Amino acid sequence: MPAVSTNIKIDPDVKEQAQNLFERLGMNLSTAVNIFLRQAIREQAIPFRITDATPTITLPPTRYDMSDKEFNAMMERGFYDIERGNTTTLHETFDDLRKGINNG
């Protein structure tokens, strides 16, 4: 069946961010919307949980959220910390994460 065009209103910033994300995932906005619609039909529901809750933890930025300059600076700070022994064990790190999630 041939595709049909549909017009929807999207906040310009949301559209740009979504297009950037989907481009990194190897698809365009139209493909992503089609995936969403097919999954909603398959599940007979919105295919993700919708809440009015504000996230309780702030995740660190991903590589894609940073410019090359920001990423390189972050890596340099990490190497500097390692050289000076300013590190934590894996168990300490996960304990801190759990505390943040449980207290959030």
FENHU-V186848 format. One record per backbone hydrogen bond with DSSP energy under -0.5 kcal/mol. CO is the residue of the C=O (numbers start at 1). NH is the residue of the N-H. Records with the same first field share a line. If there is no record, write none. Layout:
# FENHU-V186848
CO->NH + NH
This chain:
# FENHU-V186848
11->15
12->16
13->17
14->18
15->19
16->20
17->21
18->22
19->23
20->24
21->25
22->27
23->26
28->32
29->33
30->34
31->35
32->36
33->37
34->38
35->39
36->40
37->41
38->42
39->43
40->44 + 45
46->48
49->51
57->59
62->65
63->66
67->71
68->72
69->73
70->74
71->75
72->76
73->77
74->78
75->79
76->80
77->81
78->82
79->83
80->84
81->86
82->85
85->87
89->93
90->94
91->95
92->96
93->97
94->98
95->99
96->100
97->101
98->102
99->103
100->104
